[in-house]
Amino acid sequence: PDAGAQANLISIAIVVLGGTGIFGGTGSVIGTAMATVVIAIVDYGLSYNDFNPIYQAGVIGTILIAVILIETPFVAWRARRPRA
């Protein structure tokens, strides 16, 4: 992939992994900062081990999809539970 597309993918992955809701309304700077560190470590580790850039984008995309699949039911459950 070209650099622009990979930069967009990384940016979106960081924001979603950091806890910002896909539809907006939630999120924090601390969560985004921690997600930046996690994605940077993953990206550096893949680069250090000479992974093909296409596979690097695939790994980041897989992380993004996993976070969305985990977050969506959790958010729905949280909205349904009674508030005390």
N, C-alpha and C positions, 0 to 999 in steps of 0.2 A: 504494500500500500504506500501511497505517497505520504509525505510528512504531515500535510494538513489533515488528512483523514485520520491518521493515527493520533494526532494531537487532539482532535475532536473526540475520538473514542476514549482517550485517557481522561480528558476533562469531564466527560459525562460519567465515566466510571467512578472517578473521585467523588463527584458530587452525590451520586446515588449511594455509593458505599459509605459516605460520610453521614448518611441519615436523612438527607433532604428527600422529601416525598416526591414521587414521580409526578404527582399532580400539584405539587407546591404546598405551601402552608406550614411545613415543618422543616427542621434542620438547625444546625448550629455550626459556628465557626470551629469549635473544638473538634467536632466530629469530622468536618471536612479536612482539618489539619491532620488528624490521625489517619484518615483515608489516604491523604497525599503521601504520608510516610509509607504506608502499606503498599500502595501502588508503585512508589519509587523503588522500594526494596524488591518487589516482584520484577519490575522492569529491568533493574540493574542486574539482578540474578540471572535473568534470561539473556541479557546482553553479554554478561560475563562468561556464560557457558556457550556462547556463539550460536544461540538459537536464531533461526531465520526470522527476519522481521515480520513475515506473514504469520508465522506461528506465534510470535509475541503478541500480535494483534488478536489472534485467536484466543490466546490465554486470557488476555484482558477482557475480551468479549464474553468469554465463558464465565469469568468472575462477575461481570455485570449482569448476565442472565441469571446466575445463581442468586445474587443478592436480590434481584427483582422477584424471583420465584419464592424466596424465603420471606421477603418483606410483605408482599401482597396479602397472604393469608393472615399474617400477624397484625397488620393494620386493620383488616376487616374484623378480626377477633377483638381487637382493642376497642373498636367503635361499638361493638355489640355489648360488651360487658357493662354491667351496671356501675354507675359511679357512686362512690360512698362519700 
